[in-house]
Amino acid sequence: QVQLVESGGGLVQAGGSLRVSCVASSTIFSFNAMAMGWYRQAPGKQRELVASITRAGSTMYADSVRGRFTISRDNAKNTVYLQMNSLKPEDGLVYYCKANIAGREYWGQGTQVTVSS
């Protein structure tokens, strides 16, 4: 009932910046009512939470990205963003968008971020 499409991944040098986006669409739920999050995953490892934002706009961050990454949402565009600054090689992973609504969670297909040293 909720489709999520990420974009904006790519190749960036260490120390650089990148912004990834996630557009949500649903015929049932309003984006305003969704809690959103960004996760990332390394090959063979569990997906880890990077940042999240509530319906009211409250945010939280993993310790590893706090101060470098910023999550935000634009309800008019049904979009959640993750601005990533001061990127490190270890940030080069697949980033996934997640929506929580009505007791269920929905995932996007992921976008690859590669950070060269």
C-alpha positions as CSV (number, residue, x, y, z in Angstrom):
1,Q,0.0,0.0,0.0
2,V,3.0,2.3,0.2
3,Q,5.6,2.5,-2.5
4,L,9.0,4.1,-1.8
5,V,11.5,5.1,-4.5
6,E,15.0,6.2,-3.5
7,S,17.3,8.2,-5.7
8,G,20.5,10.3,-5.5
9,G,23.0,7.7,-4.7
10,G,26.3,7.7,-6.5
11,L,30.1,8.0,-6.3
12,V,31.7,10.7,-4.1
13,Q,35.1,11.4,-2.8
14,A,35.8,11.1,0.9
15,G,35.0,14.4,2.6
16,G,32.4,15.2,0.0
17,S,28.6,15.5,0.2
18,L,25.6,13.7,-1.2
19,R,21.9,13.9,-0.8
20,V,19.6,10.9,-1.2
21,S,15.9,11.2,-1.6
22,C,12.9,9.0,-1.1
23,V,9.5,9.6,-2.7
24,A,6.5,7.9,-1.1
25,S,3.3,7.1,-2.8
26,S,0.1,5.6,-1.5
27,T,-3.5,5.5,-2.5
28,I,-4.5,4.8,1.1
29,F,-2.2,6.7,3.4
30,S,-1.1,10.3,3.6
31,F,2.7,10.9,3.7
32,N,2.0,13.3,6.6
33,A,1.0,10.3,8.7
34,M,4.2,8.3,8.0
35,A,7.2,8.0,10.2
36,M,10.2,7.8,7.9
37,G,13.7,6.4,8.3
38,W,16.9,5.9,6.4
39,Y,18.8,2.6,6.9
40,R,22.0,1.3,5.4
41,Q,23.4,-2.2,4.9
42,A,26.8,-3.7,4.2
43,P,27.0,-7.0,2.4
44,G,26.4,-9.9,4.8
45,K,25.4,-7.7,7.6
46,Q,22.1,-6.5,9.1
47,R,20.5,-3.3,8.1
48,E,21.2,-0.5,10.5
49,L,19.3,2.6,11.3
50,V,21.0,5.8,10.1
51,A,18.4,8.4,10.9
52,S,14.7,8.8,11.5
53,I,12.1,11.5,11.5
54,T,8.6,11.4,13.1
55,R,5.4,12.7,11.7
56,A,6.0,15.8,13.8
57,G,9.5,16.3,12.5
58,S,11.5,15.0,15.5
59,T,14.7,13.4,14.4
60,M,17.2,11.0,15.7
61,Y,20.6,9.8,14.4
62,A,23.0,6.9,14.8
63,D,26.1,7.9,16.7
64,S,28.2,7.2,13.7
65,V,26.6,9.9,11.6
66,R,25.4,12.4,14.1
67,G,26.7,15.9,13.2
68,R,27.4,14.8,9.6
69,F,24.0,13.7,8.3
70,T,20.7,15.5,8.3
71,I,17.3,13.9,7.7
72,S,14.4,16.1,6.7
73,R,11.0,15.8,5.1
74,D,8.9,17.8,2.7
75,N,5.3,16.8,3.1
76,A,4.2,18.8,0.1
77,K,6.5,16.6,-2.1
78,N,5.9,13.3,-0.2
79,T,9.7,13.2,0.1
80,V,12.2,12.4,2.8
81,Y,15.9,13.4,2.3
82,L,19.2,12.4,3.8
83,Q,21.9,15.0,3.4
84,M,25.2,13.4,4.0
85,N,28.3,15.6,4.6
86,S,31.9,14.8,5.4
87,L,31.5,11.4,3.9
88,K,33.8,8.6,4.9
89,P,34.7,5.4,3.0
90,E,32.8,3.4,5.6
91,D,29.6,5.3,4.7
92,G,29.7,3.7,1.2
93,L,26.8,1.3,1.5
94,V,23.3,0.7,0.1
95,Y,20.9,3.1,1.7
96,Y,17.2,2.2,2.2
97,C,14.2,4.3,3.0
98,K,11.5,2.9,5.3
99,A,8.0,4.1,6.1
100,N,6.0,3.2,9.2
101,I,2.3,3.6,9.1
102,A,-0.7,1.8,10.6
103,G,1.5,-0.8,12.3
104,R,3.3,-1.8,9.2
105,E,6.6,-1.0,7.6
106,Y,7.5,-0.5,3.9
107,W,10.9,-0.5,2.3
108,G,12.3,1.0,-0.8
109,Q,14.6,-0.8,-3.2
110,G,17.8,1.0,-2.0
111,T,20.3,3.3,-3.5
112,Q,24.0,2.7,-3.6
113,V,26.4,5.2,-2.2
114,T,30.1,4.8,-2.9
115,V,32.8,6.8,-1.2
116,S,36.3,6.8,-2.6
117,S,39.2,7.3,-0.4
